[in-house]
């Protein structure tokens, strides 16, 4: 597996594997737009200012700041949840998990 630096750089591979990337944070729509523009993100960012999505997925929010977590869904079912995301390895962790799931 080729090593990548970010979900942005892995986007073409993820798309080819029919993986949709969506980032969700409690930042405002304007903050999300600015972040997406700053880093030229090719995927959707959603604003969850009320924390309802965080609560639905049981994402911990110490000091009302959600932890970074990764959820992989396949055919509408959750197949992997990473509660301890390391931003430096996240893209490679996701790609590795996709390979494992696809091999099943």
Number of C-alpha atoms within 10 A of each C-alpha: 7 7 13 17 13 14 21 16 14 17 19 13 12 18 11 9 13 10 15 14 18 12 15 19 21 19 18 14 15 10 13 19 16 12 14 16 11 9 9 10 16 15 14 13 18 17 18 15 14 12 18 11 16 18 12 8 10 10 16 15 13 8 6 9 13 17 15 17 18 18 14 17 13 14 6 7 8 10 13 15 12 14 13 11 16 12 14 11 14 19 22 19 17 20 20 15 15 18 12 10 12 10 7 5
